[in-house]
Amino acid sequence: MSEAPNLDSWKRCFIALAPDAASRDALAALDVPPNARRVPYEQLHLTVAFIGELPGSAGETLARRLRDHAVPIPPAPVTKIECWPGRAHPRLMVAALEMSDAFVALDWRVRSLMFEAGLPLDARAFRPHVTLARFTRDATSATLVCDAYTLPPLRFTSLVLYSSTLARQGARYDALASVALDGA
């Protein structure tokens, strides 16, 4: 497991799965609409749970306990490429993945970890996906020119605690702690 930095407060934290290089290559090769900004290659991930701000001590505890909650994820098929919330007023272009028993187990384990750490739980249902591109706020339509059938099943190599920093060019994600998914 990588070491967690000693910070007073960790901002905009979330737990995510990091894809392997072949999965990143396949996702990065997809075309995105001209009115969308592609998520940079090294930033591609599958968010498992959003946390928000963490006091440094809670972040360090969470980082240490991450290992106990990491489970291997078998290769995951992409079921479709779609716009969320829809094509009429898109915000995101995503690769939606099939909900598997492994994803259900991971969601339960991460929510248990957050509950045990006294962190608030996101009320939204877990929908496994990788965000590929973000649209401008004023986007009124999206035309997708790719489909999920061209993608191999995605593989994930690690469970990561990230911090997100918002910038004009888009969010930047920094890994605060990472645990390899053995057997993945």
C-alpha positions in Angstrom: 0.0 0.0 0.0 1.3 3.5 -0.8 1.8 5.9 2.1 -0.8 8.5 2.9 0.4 12.1 3.1 0.2 13.9 6.5 -2.3 16.7 5.8 -4.5 18.7 8.2 -7.4 18.3 5.9 -8.0 16.2 2.8 -10.3 17.9 0.3 -12.9 16.4 -2.0 -12.0 12.8 -1.3 -13.3 9.7 -3.0 -12.5 6.0 -3.2 -12.1 4.6 -6.7 -10.8 1.7 -8.8 -7.9 2.4 -11.1 -7.9 0.6 -14.4 -4.9 -1.2 -15.9 -3.0 0.3 -18.8 -4.8 -1.8 -21.5 -8.2 -0.7 -20.2 -7.0 3.0 -20.1 -5.7 2.6 -23.7 -9.1 1.2 -24.9 -11.1 3.9 -23.1 -8.8 6.7 -24.3 -9.1 5.5 -27.9 -12.9 6.2 -28.0 -14.0 9.2 -29.8 -15.7 12.0 -27.8 -18.1 14.6 -29.1 -16.5 17.9 -30.1 -18.4 19.8 -27.4 -16.9 17.6 -24.6 -13.6 17.7 -22.8 -11.9 14.3 -22.6 -10.9 13.0 -19.1 -7.1 12.8 -19.2 -5.6 9.3 -19.6 -4.0 9.1 -16.2 -7.2 10.4 -14.5 -9.5 7.7 -15.7 -11.1 5.8 -12.8 -14.3 4.2 -11.5 -15.6 6.0 -8.4 -16.9 3.6 -5.7 -17.8 6.2 -3.1 -17.6 10.0 -2.7 -16.5 11.1 0.7 -15.9 14.9 0.6 -13.6 16.6 3.1 -11.8 14.5 5.6 -9.9 15.7 8.7 -6.3 14.5 8.4 -6.6 11.9 11.2 -9.7 10.4 9.7 -8.0 10.3 6.3 -5.0 8.5 7.7 -7.2 5.9 9.4 -9.2 5.4 6.3 -6.0 5.0 4.2 -4.7 2.4 6.6 -8.0 0.4 6.6 -8.4 0.5 2.8 -6.4 -2.8 2.5 -8.9 -4.7 4.6 -11.7 -3.8 2.2 -10.0 -4.3 -1.2 -11.3 -7.3 -3.1 -10.3 -8.5 -6.6 -12.6 -7.4 -9.4 -12.9 -9.8 -12.3 -12.8 -8.3 -15.8 -15.9 -6.1 -16.1 -17.9 -5.8 -19.4 -18.9 -2.3 -20.6 -22.6 -2.4 -21.3 -22.9 0.9 -23.1 -21.5 4.3 -23.8 -24.0 7.0 -22.8 -24.5 10.5 -21.7 -25.6 11.4 -18.2 -28.2 12.6 -17.4 -29.2 12.3 -21.1 -28.3 13.4 -24.6 -30.6 16.5 -24.6 -28.6 18.2 -21.8 -25.5 16.1 -21.3 -23.0 16.6 -18.4 -20.9 13.4 -18.7 -20.0 10.8 -21.3 -19.5 7.5 -19.5 -18.7 3.9 -20.1 -21.3 2.1 -18.0 -20.3 -1.3 -16.7 -22.3 -4.4 -15.9 -23.3 -4.5 -12.2 -21.7 -7.8 -11.0 -21.6 -9.6 -7.7 -18.0 -8.3 -7.3 -19.2 -4.7 -7.6 -22.0 -5.3 -5.1 -19.5 -6.8 -2.6 -17.0 -3.9 -3.1 -19.8 -1.3 -2.7 -20.9 -3.0 0.6 -17.3 -3.3 1.9 -16.5 0.4 1.1 -19.8 1.6 2.7 -19.0 -0.6 5.7 -15.6 1.0 6.0 -17.0 4.5 5.7 -19.7 3.7 8.3 -17.1 2.3 10.7 -15.0 5.4 10.2 -18.0 7.6 11.1 -18.2 9.1 7.6 -21.4 10.1 5.9 -22.7 7.6 3.3 -23.8 8.8 -0.2 -27.5 8.1 -0.6 -27.1 7.6 -4.4 -27.0 4.0 -5.6 -23.7 2.8 -6.9 -23.6 2.7 -10.7 -20.3 1.4 -11.9 -19.0 3.6 -14.7 -15.9 5.4 -16.0 -16.3 9.0 -16.9 -14.8 9.5 -20.4 -15.6 13.2 -21.0 -17.3 16.2 -19.5 -19.6 18.6 -21.4 -19.7 22.4 -20.9 -22.6 23.6 -18.7 -24.4 25.0 -21.7 -24.3 21.8 -23.8 -27.7 21.1 -25.3 -27.0 18.0 -27.2 -24.5 15.1 -27.7 -23.9 12.8 -30.6 -22.0 9.6 -29.6 -20.0 8.0 -32.3 -18.8 4.9 -30.5 -20.3 2.0 -28.8 -19.5 -0.4 -26.0 -19.1 -3.4 -28.3 -15.6 -2.2 -29.4 -14.3 -2.4 -25.8 -12.8 -5.4 -24.1 -13.9 -6.1 -20.5 -12.1 -3.6 -18.2 -9.6 -4.7 -15.6 -8.8 -2.8 -12.4 -5.5 -3.0 -10.6 -6.0 -1.0 -7.4 -8.4 0.5 -4.9 -7.4 4.1 -4.4 -8.2 7.0 -2.0 -8.1 10.1 -4.1 -8.3 13.8 -3.4 -9.7 16.1 -6.1 -8.6 19.6 -6.9 -10.8 21.7 -9.1 -9.1 23.8 -11.8 -10.0 25.8 -14.8 -8.7 23.0 -17.1 -10.7 20.4 -15.1 -10.3 18.4 -11.9 -7.0 16.9 -11.0 -6.9 13.7 -8.9 -4.1 12.9 -6.5 -3.8 9.4 -5.0 -3.5 9.6 -1.2 -3.4 5.9 -0.7 -3.5 2.9 -3.0 -4.0 -0.9 -2.4 -3.3 -3.5 -5.1 -6.2 -5.8 -5.9 -4.4 -9.1 -5.8 -5.7 -11.7 -8.2 -7.2 -9.0 -10.5 
